[in-house]
Amino acid sequence: MAISMNTSVEYSSKATFLQGFTTYGDVMVGDKAFEFYNEKNKEDFVQIPWEEIDYVSAEVLGKKNIVRFAIFTKEAGHFTFSTRDNRATLRAVREHVPADRLLRSPNALQVAKMGVKSIPSVIGGVFKRGK
């Protein structure tokens, strides 16, 4: 049986864990960690202590519709989630993660623009003479 790191739960919601295969379960924002528990197998869980979170990046469509968010950790990589109310979830996370570490991820147009800007350096690197 999985044991929660939290002593009190501040926010709880149904969620989807988007890592490889989609996993459905519950997200709990508590006083000590961000936790996700699979609804079918309680031994399949993710627990991220607040001290381990590097930053949180949210994918925003339009001006205010948050589709999903990713939690980037200092050691273990990143974890992507989508909850029923992503805005409320991120407001609960904001109580534990500083506001300067809550970021907006680049949209598809910004990613394409960065790719086009990097083409000259990639082409220049191909024709560069080695020493």
Rosetta constraint file for C-alpha pairs under 8 A:
AtomPair CA 1 CA 42 HARMONIC 6.89 0.50
AtomPair CA 1 CA 43 HARMONIC 6.16 0.50
AtomPair CA 2 CA 42 HARMONIC 6.53 0.50
AtomPair CA 2 CA 43 HARMONIC 5.70 0.50
AtomPair CA 2 CA 45 HARMONIC 7.65 0.50
AtomPair CA 4 CA 35 HARMONIC 7.82 0.50
AtomPair CA 5 CA 32 HARMONIC 6.34 0.50
AtomPair CA 5 CA 33 HARMONIC 6.39 0.50
AtomPair CA 5 CA 47 HARMONIC 7.53 0.50
AtomPair CA 6 CA 30 HARMONIC 5.35 0.50
AtomPair CA 6 CA 31 HARMONIC 5.71 0.50
AtomPair CA 6 CA 32 HARMONIC 5.08 0.50
AtomPair CA 6 CA 33 HARMONIC 6.14 0.50
AtomPair CA 7 CA 30 HARMONIC 7.29 0.50
AtomPair CA 7 CA 31 HARMONIC 6.68 0.50
AtomPair CA 7 CA 32 HARMONIC 7.41 0.50
AtomPair CA 8 CA 30 HARMONIC 5.64 0.50
AtomPair CA 8 CA 31 HARMONIC 5.99 0.50
AtomPair CA 9 CA 28 HARMONIC 6.44 0.50
AtomPair CA 9 CA 29 HARMONIC 5.94 0.50
AtomPair CA 9 CA 30 HARMONIC 4.22 0.50
AtomPair CA 9 CA 31 HARMONIC 6.73 0.50
AtomPair CA 10 CA 28 HARMONIC 7.52 0.50
AtomPair CA 10 CA 29 HARMONIC 5.65 0.50
AtomPair CA 10 CA 30 HARMONIC 5.08 0.50
AtomPair CA 10 CA 31 HARMONIC 7.13 0.50
AtomPair CA 10 CA 92 HARMONIC 7.23 0.50
AtomPair CA 11 CA 28 HARMONIC 5.79 0.50
AtomPair CA 11 CA 29 HARMONIC 5.06 0.50
AtomPair CA 11 CA 30 HARMONIC 6.86 0.50
AtomPair CA 11 CA 89 HARMONIC 7.11 0.50
AtomPair CA 11 CA 92 HARMONIC 6.55 0.50
AtomPair CA 12 CA 26 HARMONIC 6.93 0.50
AtomPair CA 12 CA 27 HARMONIC 5.55 0.50
AtomPair CA 12 CA 28 HARMONIC 4.48 0.50
AtomPair CA 12 CA 29 HARMONIC 6.33 0.50
AtomPair CA 13 CA 26 HARMONIC 5.65 0.50
AtomPair CA 13 CA 27 HARMONIC 5.39 0.50
AtomPair CA 13 CA 28 HARMONIC 6.80 0.50
AtomPair CA 13 CA 83 HARMONIC 6.59 0.50
AtomPair CA 13 CA 84 HARMONIC 6.77 0.50
AtomPair CA 13 CA 85 HARMONIC 7.71 0.50
AtomPair CA 13 CA 89 HARMONIC 7.90 0.50
AtomPair CA 14 CA 24 HARMONIC 7.68 0.50
AtomPair CA 14 CA 25 HARMONIC 5.89 0.50
AtomPair CA 14 CA 26 HARMONIC 4.51 0.50
AtomPair CA 14 CA 27 HARMONIC 6.21 0.50
AtomPair CA 14 CA 83 HARMONIC 5.90 0.50
AtomPair CA 14 CA 84 HARMONIC 6.12 0.50
AtomPair CA 15 CA 24 HARMONIC 6.00 0.50
AtomPair CA 15 CA 25 HARMONIC 5.41 0.50
AtomPair CA 15 CA 26 HARMONIC 5.26 0.50
AtomPair CA 15 CA 27 HARMONIC 5.89 0.50
AtomPair CA 15 CA 81 HARMONIC 6.85 0.50
AtomPair CA 15 CA 82 HARMONIC 5.62 0.50
AtomPair CA 15 CA 83 HARMONIC 4.07 0.50
AtomPair CA 15 CA 84 HARMONIC 6.33 0.50
AtomPair CA 16 CA 22 HARMONIC 6.62 0.50
AtomPair CA 16 CA 23 HARMONIC 5.62 0.50
AtomPair CA 16 CA 24 HARMONIC 4.62 0.50
AtomPair CA 16 CA 25 HARMONIC 6.24 0.50
AtomPair CA 16 CA 26 HARMONIC 7.87 0.50
AtomPair CA 16 CA 81 HARMONIC 5.64 0.50
AtomPair CA 16 CA 82 HARMONIC 5.17 0.50
AtomPair CA 16 CA 83 HARMONIC 6.18 0.50
AtomPair CA 17 CA 22 HARMONIC 5.85 0.50
AtomPair CA 17 CA 23 HARMONIC 5.02 0.50
AtomPair CA 17 CA 24 HARMONIC 6.30 0.50
AtomPair CA 17 CA 25 HARMONIC 7.62 0.50
AtomPair CA 17 CA 36 HARMONIC 7.89 0.50
AtomPair CA 17 CA 79 HARMONIC 7.70 0.50
AtomPair CA 17 CA 80 HARMONIC 6.13 0.50
AtomPair CA 17 CA 81 HARMONIC 4.72 0.50
AtomPair CA 17 CA 82 HARMONIC 6.72 0.50
AtomPair CA 18 CA 22 HARMONIC 5.07 0.50
AtomPair CA 18 CA 23 HARMONIC 6.71 0.50
AtomPair CA 18 CA 79 HARMONIC 7.51 0.50
AtomPair CA 18 CA 80 HARMONIC 5.25 0.50
AtomPair CA 18 CA 81 HARMONIC 5.69 0.50
AtomPair CA 18 CA 82 HARMONIC 7.56 0.50
AtomPair CA 19 CA 23 HARMONIC 7.85 0.50
AtomPair CA 19 CA 79 HARMONIC 6.89 0.50
AtomPair CA 19 CA 80 HARMONIC 6.54 0.50
AtomPair CA 23 CA 38 HARMONIC 6.68 0.50
AtomPair CA 24 CA 38 HARMONIC 5.91 0.50
AtomPair CA 24 CA 39 HARMONIC 6.21 0.50
AtomPair CA 25 CA 36 HARMONIC 6.80 0.50
AtomPair CA 25 CA 37 HARMONIC 5.46 0.50
AtomPair CA 25 CA 38 HARMONIC 4.24 0.50
AtomPair CA 25 CA 39 HARMONIC 4.30 0.50
AtomPair CA 25 CA 40 HARMONIC 7.63 0.50
AtomPair CA 26 CA 36 HARMONIC 5.58 0.50
AtomPair CA 26 CA 37 HARMONIC 5.38 0.50
AtomPair CA 26 CA 38 HARMONIC 6.64 0.50
AtomPair CA 26 CA 39 HARMONIC 6.71 0.50
AtomPair CA 27 CA 34 HARMONIC 7.43 0.50
AtomPair CA 27 CA 35 HARMONIC 5.65 0.50
AtomPair CA 27 CA 36 HARMONIC 4.48 0.50
AtomPair CA 27 CA 37 HARMONIC 6.66 0.50
AtomPair CA 27 CA 83 HARMONIC 7.67 0.50
AtomPair CA 28 CA 34 HARMONIC 6.05 0.50
AtomPair CA 28 CA 35 HARMONIC 5.09 0.50
AtomPair CA 28 CA 36 HARMONIC 6.33 0.50
AtomPair CA 29 CA 33 HARMONIC 6.51 0.50
AtomPair CA 29 CA 34 HARMONIC 4.88 0.50
AtomPair CA 29 CA 35 HARMONIC 6.44 0.50
AtomPair CA 29 CA 89 HARMONIC 7.72 0.50
AtomPair CA 29 CA 92 HARMONIC 6.74 0.50
AtomPair CA 29 CA 93 HARMONIC 6.79 0.50
AtomPair CA 30 CA 34 HARMONIC 6.38 0.50
AtomPair CA 30 CA 35 HARMONIC 7.94 0.50
AtomPair CA 32 CA 49 HARMONIC 5.98 0.50
AtomPair CA 32 CA 50 HARMONIC 6.23 0.50
AtomPair CA 33 CA 47 HARMONIC 6.49 0.50
AtomPair CA 33 CA 48 HARMONIC 5.39 0.50
AtomPair CA 33 CA 49 HARMONIC 4.08 0.50
AtomPair CA 33 CA 50 HARMONIC 5.24 0.50
AtomPair CA 34 CA 47 HARMONIC 5.89 0.50
AtomPair CA 34 CA 48 HARMONIC 5.14 0.50
AtomPair CA 34 CA 49 HARMONIC 6.31 0.50
AtomPair CA 34 CA 50 HARMONIC 7.04 0.50
AtomPair CA 34 CA 93 HARMONIC 7.96 0.50
AtomPair CA 35 CA 45 HARMONIC 7.35 0.50
AtomPair CA 35 CA 46 HARMONIC 5.60 0.50
AtomPair CA 35 CA 47 HARMONIC 4.46 0.50
AtomPair CA 35 CA 48 HARMONIC 6.28 0.50
AtomPair CA 36 CA 45 HARMONIC 5.48 0.50
AtomPair CA 36 CA 46 HARMONIC 5.04 0.50
AtomPair CA 36 CA 47 HARMONIC 6.52 0.50
AtomPair CA 37 CA 41 HARMONIC 7.90 0.50
AtomPair CA 37 CA 42 HARMONIC 5.88 0.50
AtomPair CA 37 CA 43 HARMONIC 7.74 0.50
AtomPair CA 37 CA 44 HARMONIC 6.36 0.50
AtomPair CA 37 CA 45 HARMONIC 4.44 0.50
AtomPair CA 37 CA 46 HARMONIC 6.60 0.50
AtomPair CA 38 CA 42 HARMONIC 5.47 0.50
AtomPair CA 38 CA 43 HARMONIC 7.58 0.50
AtomPair CA 38 CA 44 HARMONIC 5.57 0.50
AtomPair CA 38 CA 45 HARMONIC 5.96 0.50
AtomPair CA 48 CA 52 HARMONIC 6.59 0.50
AtomPair CA 48 CA 53 HARMONIC 7.13 0.50
AtomPair CA 49 CA 53 HARMONIC 6.99 0.50
AtomPair CA 50 CA 96 HARMONIC 6.67 0.50
AtomPair CA 50 CA 97 HARMONIC 7.15 0.50
AtomPair CA 52 CA 73 HARMONIC 5.64 0.50
AtomPair CA 52 CA 74 HARMONIC 5.81 0.50
AtomPair CA 52 CA 75 HARMONIC 7.61 0.50
AtomPair CA 53 CA 71 HARMONIC 6.87 0.50
AtomPair CA 53 CA 72 HARMONIC 6.09 0.50
AtomPair CA 53 CA 73 HARMONIC 4.44 0.50
AtomPair CA 53 CA 74 HARMONIC 6.20 0.50
AtomPair CA 53 CA 97 HARMONIC 7.78 0.50
AtomPair CA 54 CA 71 HARMONIC 7.76 0.50
AtomPair CA 54 CA 72 HARMONIC 5.57 0.50
AtomPair CA 54 CA 73 HARMONIC 4.88 0.50
AtomPair CA 54 CA 74 HARMONIC 5.34 0.50
AtomPair CA 54 CA 101 HARMONIC 7.27 0.50
AtomPair CA 55 CA 71 HARMONIC 6.27 0.50
AtomPair CA 55 CA 72 HARMONIC 5.38 0.50
AtomPair CA 55 CA 73 HARMONIC 7.01 0.50
AtomPair CA 55 CA 97 HARMONIC 7.69 0.50
AtomPair CA 55 CA 101 HARMONIC 4.68 0.50
AtomPair CA 55 CA 102 HARMONIC 6.04 0.50
AtomPair CA 55 CA 103 HARMONIC 7.35 0.50
AtomPair CA 56 CA 69 HARMONIC 6.99 0.50
AtomPair CA 56 CA 70 HARMONIC 5.72 0.50
AtomPair CA 56 CA 71 HARMONIC 4.59 0.50
AtomPair CA 56 CA 72 HARMONIC 5.96 0.50
AtomPair CA 56 CA 101 HARMONIC 6.22 0.50
AtomPair CA 56 CA 102 HARMONIC 4.93 0.50
AtomPair CA 56 CA 103 HARMONIC 6.03 0.50
AtomPair CA 57 CA 69 HARMONIC 5.59 0.50
AtomPair CA 57 CA 70 HARMONIC 5.23 0.50
AtomPair CA 57 CA 71 HARMONIC 6.54 0.50
AtomPair CA 57 CA 72 HARMONIC 7.72 0.50
AtomPair CA 57 CA 102 HARMONIC 6.02 0.50
AtomPair CA 57 CA 103 HARMONIC 4.65 0.50
AtomPair CA 57 CA 104 HARMONIC 5.39 0.50
AtomPair CA 57 CA 105 HARMONIC 5.50 0.50
AtomPair CA 58 CA 66 HARMONIC 6.63 0.50
AtomPair CA 58 CA 67 HARMONIC 7.64 0.50
AtomPair CA 58 CA 68 HARMONIC 6.02 0.50
AtomPair CA 58 CA 69 HARMONIC 4.13 0.50
AtomPair CA 58 CA 70 HARMONIC 6.33 0.50
AtomPair CA 58 CA 102 HARMONIC 7.71 0.50
AtomPair CA 58 CA 103 HARMONIC 6.32 0.50
AtomPair CA 58 CA 104 HARMONIC 5.02 0.50
AtomPair CA 58 CA 105 HARMONIC 5.60 0.50
AtomPair CA 59 CA 66 HARMONIC 5.77 0.50
AtomPair CA 59 CA 67 HARMONIC 5.76 0.50
AtomPair CA 59 CA 68 HARMONIC 5.58 0.50
AtomPair CA 59 CA 69 HARMONIC 5.96 0.50
AtomPair CA 59 CA 104 HARMONIC 6.18 0.50
AtomPair CA 59 CA 105 HARMONIC 5.31 0.50
AtomPair CA 59 CA 106 HARMONIC 7.44 0.50
AtomPair CA 59 CA 107 HARMONIC 7.28 0.50
AtomPair CA 60 CA 64 HARMONIC 6.26 0.50
AtomPair CA 60 CA 65 HARMONIC 5.52 0.50
AtomPair CA 60 CA 66 HARMONIC 4.47 0.50
AtomPair CA 60 CA 67 HARMONIC 6.11 0.50
AtomPair CA 60 CA 68 HARMONIC 7.81 0.50
AtomPair CA 60 CA 104 HARMONIC 6.89 0.50
AtomPair CA 60 CA 105 HARMONIC 7.43 0.50
AtomPair CA 60 CA 107 HARMONIC 7.68 0.50
AtomPair CA 61 CA 65 HARMONIC 5.19 0.50
AtomPair CA 61 CA 66 HARMONIC 6.28 0.50
AtomPair CA 61 CA 67 HARMONIC 6.93 0.50
AtomPair CA 61 CA 107 HARMONIC 7.94 0.50
AtomPair CA 66 CA 86 HARMONIC 6.15 0.50
AtomPair CA 66 CA 87 HARMONIC 6.61 0.50
AtomPair CA 67 CA 82 HARMONIC 6.79 0.50
AtomPair CA 67 CA 86 HARMONIC 7.21 0.50
AtomPair CA 68 CA 80 HARMONIC 7.13 0.50
AtomPair CA 68 CA 81 HARMONIC 5.84 0.50
AtomPair CA 68 CA 82 HARMONIC 4.55 0.50
AtomPair CA 68 CA 83 HARMONIC 7.47 0.50
AtomPair CA 68 CA 86 HARMONIC 6.83 0.50
AtomPair CA 69 CA 80 HARMONIC 5.78 0.50
AtomPair CA 69 CA 81 HARMONIC 5.59 0.50
AtomPair CA 69 CA 82 HARMONIC 6.40 0.50
AtomPair CA 69 CA 86 HARMONIC 7.68 0.50
AtomPair CA 70 CA 78 HARMONIC 6.42 0.50
AtomPair CA 70 CA 79 HARMONIC 5.41 0.50
AtomPair CA 70 CA 80 HARMONIC 4.14 0.50
AtomPair CA 70 CA 81 HARMONIC 6.15 0.50
AtomPair CA 71 CA 78 HARMONIC 5.44 0.50
AtomPair CA 71 CA 79 HARMONIC 5.23 0.50
AtomPair CA 71 CA 80 HARMONIC 6.38 0.50
AtomPair CA 72 CA 77 HARMONIC 5.90 0.50
AtomPair CA 72 CA 78 HARMONIC 4.22 0.50
AtomPair CA 72 CA 79 HARMONIC 6.56 0.50
AtomPair CA 73 CA 77 HARMONIC 5.50 0.50
AtomPair CA 73 CA 78 HARMONIC 5.90 0.50
AtomPair CA 82 CA 86 HARMONIC 6.49 0.50
AtomPair CA 83 CA 89 HARMONIC 7.41 0.50
AtomPair CA 85 CA 89 HARMONIC 6.40 0.50
AtomPair CA 86 CA 90 HARMONIC 6.11 0.50
AtomPair CA 87 CA 91 HARMONIC 6.20 0.50
AtomPair CA 88 CA 92 HARMONIC 6.33 0.50
AtomPair CA 89 CA 93 HARMONIC 6.29 0.50
AtomPair CA 90 CA 94 HARMONIC 5.95 0.50
AtomPair CA 91 CA 95 HARMONIC 6.97 0.50
AtomPair CA 92 CA 96 HARMONIC 7.71 0.50
AtomPair CA 93 CA 97 HARMONIC 6.16 0.50
AtomPair CA 94 CA 98 HARMONIC 6.49 0.50
AtomPair CA 94 CA 99 HARMONIC 6.46 0.50
AtomPair CA 94 CA 102 HARMONIC 7.59 0.50
AtomPair CA 97 CA 101 HARMONIC 6.67 0.50
AtomPair CA 97 CA 102 HARMONIC 7.42 0.50
AtomPair CA 98 CA 102 HARMONIC 7.12 0.50
AtomPair CA 106 CA 110 HARMONIC 5.73 0.50
AtomPair CA 106 CA 111 HARMONIC 6.34 0.50
AtomPair CA 107 CA 111 HARMONIC 6.33 0.50
AtomPair CA 108 CA 112 HARMONIC 6.18 0.50
AtomPair CA 109 CA 113 HARMONIC 6.13 0.50
AtomPair CA 110 CA 114 HARMONIC 6.24 0.50
AtomPair CA 111 CA 115 HARMONIC 6.25 0.50
AtomPair CA 112 CA 116 HARMONIC 6.26 0.50
AtomPair CA 113 CA 117 HARMONIC 6.25 0.50
AtomPair CA 114 CA 118 HARMONIC 6.29 0.50
AtomPair CA 115 CA 119 HARMONIC 6.64 0.50
AtomPair CA 118 CA 122 HARMONIC 6.41 0.50
AtomPair CA 119 CA 123 HARMONIC 6.15 0.50
AtomPair CA 120 CA 124 HARMONIC 5.90 0.50
AtomPair CA 121 CA 125 HARMONIC 6.04 0.50
AtomPair CA 122 CA 126 HARMONIC 6.59 0.50
AtomPair CA 123 CA 127 HARMONIC 6.86 0.50
AtomPair CA 124 CA 128 HARMONIC 6.21 0.50
